[in-house]
Amino acid sequence: MTAAASPADTFRQEAQELLEQLEAALLDLEERPDDHALIDTAFRALHTLKGSGAMFGFDALAAFTHHVENAFDLVRKGRLAPSESLIGLTLAARDHMRALIEDPEAADAATGTALLARLTEVVGSPAEAAAPAPVAVPDEVASTTNSWRIRFRLPPGAAAAGTNPLLLLDELRALGSFDVVALTDGVPAVEDIDPATLYLAWDGVLTTTAPRSAIDDVFLFVLDDMELKVEPLDASSAPPRLGEILVERGDAKAETVQQAVQSQERLGEILVKTGAVSGDAVAAALVEQRHLRDAEVARSAAKAADSIRVPAERLDDLMDRVGELVIAQARLRQLAIGSGNLALKAVAEEIERLAAELRDTTMVIRTVPIGSLFGRYRRLVRDLSRDLGKEVELSTAGEDTELDKTMVERLNDPLVHLIRNCIDHGLETGDGRRDAGKPPTGHIQLAAVHSGAEVLVSIRDDGRGLDRTRIRARAEEQGLVAAGAKLGDAELYQLIFHPGFSTAAAVTSVSGRGVGMDVVKRTIEGLRGTVEVDSTPGQGTTVTLRLPLTLAIIDGLLVRIGDGRYVIPLTAVEECVELTTAEDGRSRGTSLLNIRGDLVPFLRLREMFAATVPADAYQKVVIVSTGDLRVGLVVDQVIGDHQTVIKSLSKLHADVDCFSGATILGDGTVALILDVPHLVEFGQVREERQRAS
């Protein structure tokens, strides 16, 4: 049983989400400093961090965040501009907040003091900041609730005729929640007021479960002579801004609003000051905006209530149990086939179907959108571009592509290395890009897409591309390739992943030591994936990571070599062909097979695994692909496809690179899972040694 998370751990999880939300809002605000919604988002994140931190005993966090919150309260009120220096300082403060959350005792107090001193220089005295407004918690909104904008004006003689407008307002309030503003723009000067004349109009928002006809019934007896406008409000989308509401209601012109937005003052105050709209119209629009924002908060709360937070360890335990169930189901199927009992076969097939559905459901539960990973790199790109003096723009695609949570966690370091290399080595400086006829701002794209049973994650830049001549010269210098050896682009580019390989002319604070790309390849291959590189000189480079959907259960091809059985991951298999005795004899010494006109090298796994059982008369060749290379694996028998539950090898087998794990078959025996990239690499080295001897 997994122990329940402590309140402090729960707060840390929620705080991490708030910090990510704050960072995303700040990075967006740097590009769109006039976006008040982003300012509000940053302020709310700071306010929640401060309040929740104080509630859970993180006093140092609450005290520090209070000063940053005050600064953004000034921004929210239009008294301070969201300058680049303020945003950069807040990002640094965000990092210190994270340290205060993870380990308050180990956090550097001097760093916090220095940040607050710099904040005071940017903002001024902290006392200038007003206390932040409390966050209102909206009441629960029923799923059948509708919202209506109601604007009405009674005829001037309505009161003299016996109509009481206050009673109409009370009837509307009886239908639900009614926020109303009296419009006084029609009221004359005091000396001109006629006591018997009604000058007021009303504008409000009604939230009710009653139908539209109930609203019409309120005005049933005065409907003929009055001005009445009832319009439905759509609270399902993001809350609009004040200017958008005023334009949509017809109270202000779009160009007038646009001119007002250019100022740092509040939009409503500017429009009233210039006489573009009345104060009552702005007040009514603010009521509508507040209503729509409350509806958005309520909808978010309802959405959050539909999900639950589950510790990752419990998902891992669930996946382990599902794996054991798949193994037991395979054994049951084998027993049912051997028994000849039709009833037992029917039950075994039903359990097999249910186990497959449970496996798929559990795997979906373990997946998370890769966008949660992509969002981390915006800050990385921003900081690196400033450190290196380059203008860099990051774009992402396929953020909704889902991948196993373990894969996403282990992808972070490889992607950091690749992005660093793109910015430092791939992208030119501003002057270099202008000389090459490119825009001064470099572009990096992170993209993810499903491709069959794989996920392809690509990192593309529009920089100078890889220098084939330089890579080859460096490879020959290090003895990685023989002088004059013929290599295709794909093979040549793979050399950059060799440990210690670097073509950098100088070592920088970011890269150039040749210790990053080999880590990338080792990590991706440890995830049973592959790395592909494509580059065009002067146009850029694309690195593609091919990854399986999950690390727990895979589809494999079960083969026999001698008296042992092995599993080849099905994602690496292209086709199976037969190796006749004649072809086997012709290929002795050459290890090449003619596949429809293409020469494909192959490895004799019987020799590599030292099988002692006599070979079958008709051996099979399983054609597999690793990167751009096609290789044949000679086996004695292809048994068939197999749903493979991966079990890790023990520490005693940690140095055996040809196998990525093991699985338990239906009869209880163990089959090793072949690690195709390492197996091919080992086979190539072995063949070269044999030729040399």
ZIWONOR-V962140 format. One record per residue. N is the residue number from 1. RES is the residue in one letter. PSI is psi as a letter, one per 20 degrees, with the letter a starting at -180 (999 if undefined). D_CENTER is the distance of its C-alpha to the mean C-alpha in whole Angstrom. Layout:
BEGIN
n,res,psi,d_center
N,RES,PSI,D_CENTER
N,RES,PSI,D_CENTER
END
This chain:
BEGIN
n,res,psi,d_center
1,M,p,30
2,T,p,27
3,A,q,28
4,A,q,27
5,A,q,25
6,S,r,27
7,P,h,26
8,A,g,25
9,D,h,23
10,T,g,21
11,F,g,21
12,R,h,20
13,Q,g,17
14,E,h,17
15,A,h,17
16,Q,g,14
17,E,h,12
18,L,h,15
19,L,h,15
20,E,g,11
21,Q,g,12
22,L,g,15
23,E,g,14
24,A,g,12
25,A,h,15
26,L,g,17
27,L,h,16
28,D,h,16
29,L,h,19
30,E,h,20
31,E,h,20
32,R,m,21
33,P,i,24
34,D,j,26
35,D,o,23
36,H,h,24
37,A,h,21
38,L,h,19
39,I,g,22
40,D,h,22
41,T,g,19
42,A,g,19
43,F,g,23
44,R,h,22
45,A,g,19
46,L,g,22
47,H,g,24
48,T,h,23
49,L,g,22
50,K,g,26
51,G,g,27
52,S,h,25
53,G,g,26
54,A,h,30
55,M,h,30
56,F,j,28
57,G,j,31
58,F,m,28
59,D,h,31
60,A,h,30
61,L,g,27
62,A,g,28
63,A,g,31
64,F,g,29
65,T,h,26
66,H,g,29
67,H,g,30
68,V,h,27
69,E,g,27
70,N,h,30
71,A,g,29
72,F,i,27
73,D,h,29
74,L,g,31
75,V,g,29
76,R,h,28
77,K,j,32
78,G,j,32
79,R,i,34
80,L,p,32
81,A,q,30
82,P,m,26
83,S,r,27
84,E,h,26
85,S,h,27
86,L,g,26
87,I,g,23
88,G,h,23
89,L,h,25
90,T,h,23
91,L,g,20
92,A,h,22
93,A,h,23
94,R,g,20
95,D,h,20
96,H,h,23
97,M,g,22
98,R,g,20
99,A,h,23
100,L,h,25
101,I,g,23
102,E,g,22
103,D,n,26
104,P,h,28
105,E,h,31
106,A,i,30
107,A,q,28
108,D,o,30
109,A,h,32
110,A,h,34
111,T,g,30
112,G,g,30
113,T,g,33
114,A,h,33
115,L,g,30
116,L,h,32
117,A,g,35
118,R,h,33
119,L,h,31
120,T,h,35
121,E,h,36
122,V,g,33
123,V,h,33
124,G,a,37
125,S,p,38
126,P,h,36
127,A,i,39
128,E,h,38
129,A,p,35
130,A,q,36
131,A,p,34
132,P,q,31
133,A,q,32
134,P,q,31
135,V,p,28
136,A,p,29
137,V,o,28
138,P,q,29
139,D,q,31
140,E,p,30
141,V,p,30
142,A,q,31
143,S,h,30
144,T,j,33
145,T,p,33
146,N,q,33
147,S,p,34
148,W,p,36
149,R,p,37
150,I,p,41
151,R,p,44
152,F,q,47
153,R,p,51
154,L,q,54
155,P,q,57
156,P,h,59
157,G,j,62
158,A,g,60
159,A,g,60
160,A,h,64
161,A,i,64
162,G,j,63
163,T,p,59
164,N,o,57
165,P,h,53
166,L,h,53
167,L,h,53
168,L,g,51
169,L,h,48
170,D,h,49
171,E,h,49
172,L,h,45
173,R,h,44
174,A,i,46
175,L,h,43
176,G,b,40
177,S,p,38
178,F,o,40
179,D,p,39
180,V,q,42
181,V,p,43
182,A,p,47
183,L,o,47
184,T,j,50
185,D,i,50
186,G,j,53
187,V,p,55
188,P,a,58
189,A,q,60
190,V,g,62
191,E,i,65
192,D,j,64
193,I,p,63
194,D,o,64
195,P,h,64
196,A,i,64
197,T,q,61
198,L,o,58
199,Y,i,56
200,L,q,52
201,A,r,49
202,W,q,46
203,D,p,42
204,G,r,40
205,V,p,37
206,L,p,38
207,T,o,36
208,T,q,37
209,T,i,37
210,A,q,41
211,P,r,41
212,R,h,42
213,S,h,45
214,A,h,46
215,I,g,45
216,D,h,48
217,D,h,50
218,V,h,50
219,F,k,51
220,L,g,54
221,F,i,57
222,V,j,56
223,L,h,54
224,D,h,56
225,D,i,57
226,M,r,54
227,E,o,50
228,L,p,47
229,K,o,44
230,V,p,41
231,E,p,38
232,P,q,35
233,L,p,32
234,D,o,28
235,A,j,26
236,S,i,23
237,S,r,22
238,A,q,20
239,P,p,24
240,P,r,26
241,R,r,27
242,L,g,31
243,G,h,32
244,E,h,30
245,I,g,32
246,L,g,35
247,V,g,35
248,E,h,34
249,R,i,37
250,G,j,40
251,D,h,40
252,A,q,39
253,K,q,39
254,A,g,36
255,E,h,37
256,T,g,39
257,V,g,35
258,Q,g,34
259,Q,h,37
260,A,h,36
261,V,h,33
262,Q,h,34
263,S,r,35
264,Q,i,34
265,E,r,36
266,R,q,34
267,L,g,34
268,G,g,37
269,E,h,39
270,I,g,39
271,L,h,40
272,V,g,43
273,K,h,44
274,T,i,45
275,G,j,46
276,A,h,43
277,V,r,43
278,S,q,45
279,G,h,43
280,D,h,43
281,A,g,41
282,V,g,39
283,A,g,39
284,A,h,39
285,A,h,35
286,L,h,34
287,V,g,35
288,E,g,33
289,Q,g,30
290,R,h,30
291,H,g,30
292,L,h,27
293,R,g,25
294,D,h,27
295,A,h,26
296,E,g,22
297,V,g,22
298,A,h,24
299,R,h,22
300,S,g,19
301,A,g,21
302,A,h,22
303,K,g,19
304,A,h,18
305,A,h,21
306,D,i,20
307,S,q,18
308,I,q,19
309,R,p,18
310,V,p,19
311,P,q,19
312,A,h,17
313,E,h,21
314,R,h,22
315,L,h,20
316,D,g,21
317,D,g,24
318,L,g,24
319,M,h,23
320,D,g,26
321,R,h,28
322,V,h,27
323,G,g,28
324,E,h,31
325,L,g,32
326,V,g,31
327,I,g,33
328,A,h,36
329,Q,h,35
330,A,h,36
331,R,g,39
332,L,g,40
333,R,g,40
334,Q,h,42
335,L,h,45
336,A,g,45
337,I,h,46
338,G,h,48
339,S,h,50
340,G,j,51
341,N,o,50
342,L,h,49
343,A,g,48
344,L,h,46
345,K,g,44
346,A,g,43
347,V,g,42
348,A,g,40
349,E,h,38
350,E,g,37
351,I,h,36
352,E,g,34
353,R,g,32
354,L,h,31
355,A,h,30
356,A,g,28
357,E,g,26
358,L,h,26
359,R,g,24
360,D,g,22
361,T,g,21
362,T,h,20
363,M,h,18
364,V,h,16
365,I,h,16
366,R,i,15
367,T,q,11
368,V,q,8
369,P,p,5
370,I,i,4
371,G,h,1
372,S,h,3
373,L,g,5
374,F,h,5
375,G,h,6
376,R,h,8
377,Y,i,10
378,R,g,12
379,R,g,14
380,L,g,15
381,V,g,16
382,R,g,18
383,D,g,20
384,L,g,21
385,S,h,22
386,R,h,24
387,D,h,25
388,L,i,26
389,G,k,27
390,K,q,25
391,E,o,24
392,V,p,20
393,E,p,18
394,L,p,14
395,S,q,12
396,T,q,9
397,A,q,10
398,G,k,9
399,E,h,5
400,D,i,7
401,T,p,8
402,E,q,9
403,L,q,10
404,D,p,12
405,K,h,11
406,T,h,14
407,M,g,13
408,V,g,9
409,E,g,12
410,R,i,14
411,L,i,12
412,N,g,12
413,D,g,15
414,P,g,16
415,L,h,13
416,V,g,15
417,H,g,18
418,L,g,18
419,I,g,16
420,R,g,19
421,N,h,22
422,C,g,20
423,I,g,21
424,D,g,24
425,H,h,26
426,G,g,24
427,L,p,25
428,E,r,28
429,T,r,29
430,G,g,30
431,D,g,33
432,G,h,33
433,R,h,30
434,R,h,33
435,D,h,36
436,A,j,34
437,G,k,33
438,K,q,30
439,P,q,28
440,P,h,28
441,T,p,24
442,G,q,22
443,H,p,19
444,I,p,16
445,Q,p,14
446,L,p,11
447,A,q,11
448,A,q,10
449,V,q,13
450,H,p,15
451,S,n,18
452,G,c,20
453,A,j,20
454,E,r,17
455,V,p,14
456,L,o,15
457,V,p,12
458,S,q,14
459,I,o,15
460,R,p,18
461,D,r,20
462,D,l,23
463,G,b,25
464,R,i,28
465,G,r,27
466,L,q,29
467,D,o,33
468,R,g,34
469,T,g,37
470,R,g,36
471,I,g,34
472,R,g,37
473,A,g,39
474,R,h,37
475,A,g,37
476,E,h,41
477,E,h,41
478,Q,i,40
479,G,k,41
480,L,h,38
481,V,q,40
482,A,q,43
483,A,p,45
484,G,i,45
485,A,q,43
486,K,p,41
487,L,p,38
488,G,r,35
489,D,g,32
490,A,g,30
491,E,g,32
492,L,g,33
493,Y,h,29
494,Q,i,28
495,L,h,31
496,I,i,28
497,F,j,27
498,H,p,30
499,P,p,30
500,G,j,32
501,F,p,32
502,S,p,31
503,T,j,32
504,A,p,32
505,A,h,35
506,A,q,34
507,V,p,32
508,T,r,30
509,S,i,28
510,V,g,25
511,S,a,26
512,G,i,29
513,R,i,30
514,G,k,29
515,V,j,27
516,G,g,24
517,M,h,23
518,D,h,25
519,V,h,23
520,V,g,20
521,K,g,22
522,R,g,23
523,T,g,20
524,I,g,19
525,E,h,22
526,G,h,22
527,L,j,19
528,R,k,22
529,G,r,20
530,T,r,21
531,V,p,21
532,E,q,22
533,V,p,23
534,D,p,25
535,S,q,26
536,T,o,29
537,P,p,31
538,G,i,30
539,Q,h,27
540,G,a,25
541,T,q,23
542,T,p,20
543,V,p,19
544,T,p,18
545,L,p,16
546,R,o,18
547,L,q,16
548,P,r,18
549,L,h,16
550,T,r,17
551,L,i,19
552,A,g,22
553,I,p,23
554,I,r,24
555,D,p,27
556,G,r,29
557,L,o,33
558,L,p,35
559,V,r,38
560,R,p,42
561,I,o,43
562,G,c,46
563,D,j,46
564,G,q,43
565,R,q,40
566,Y,q,36
567,V,p,33
568,I,p,31
569,P,p,27
570,L,h,28
571,T,h,25
572,A,i,27
573,V,p,30
574,E,g,32
575,E,r,35
576,C,p,38
577,V,r,42
578,E,p,45
579,L,o,47
580,T,r,50
581,T,h,53
582,A,g,54
583,E,h,51
584,D,h,50
585,G,g,54
586,R,h,53
587,S,i,50
588,R,p,51
589,G,i,51
590,T,h,48
591,S,l,45
592,L,q,45
593,L,p,44
594,N,o,45
595,I,n,42
596,R,l,43
597,G,i,44
598,D,p,41
599,L,o,42
600,V,p,40
601,P,q,40
602,F,q,40
603,L,p,41
604,R,n,43
605,L,h,41
606,R,g,45
607,E,h,46
608,M,h,43
609,F,j,43
610,A,l,47
611,A,p,47
612,T,i,51
613,V,p,51
614,P,q,53
615,A,q,51
616,D,q,50
617,A,h,53
618,Y,n,50
619,Q,r,47
620,K,q,43
621,V,p,41
622,V,o,37
623,I,o,35
624,V,r,32
625,S,p,30
626,T,o,28
627,G,c,26
628,D,j,29
629,L,p,32
630,R,p,33
631,V,q,36
632,G,p,38
633,L,o,38
634,V,p,42
635,V,r,42
636,D,h,45
637,Q,p,43
638,V,o,40
639,I,g,40
640,G,a,37
641,D,q,33
642,H,p,32
643,Q,o,29
644,T,o,29
645,V,o,28
646,I,p,27
647,K,p,29
648,S,q,28
649,L,q,32
650,S,r,34
651,K,h,34
652,L,h,37
653,H,j,35
654,A,h,33
655,D,j,34
656,V,o,35
657,D,i,32
658,C,i,33
659,F,p,32
660,S,i,28
661,G,a,29
662,A,r,32
663,T,q,32
664,I,p,35
665,L,r,37
666,G,h,38
667,D,j,42
668,G,i,40
669,T,r,40
670,V,p,38
671,A,p,36
672,L,q,34
673,I,p,31
674,L,p,32
675,D,n,29
676,V,g,30
677,P,g,29
678,H,h,31
679,L,g,33
680,V,g,34
681,E,g,34
682,F,g,37
683,G,h,39
684,Q,g,39
685,V,g,40
686,R,g,42
687,E,h,44
688,E,h,44
689,R,h,46
690,Q,g,48
691,R,g,49
692,A,h,50
693,S,999,52
END
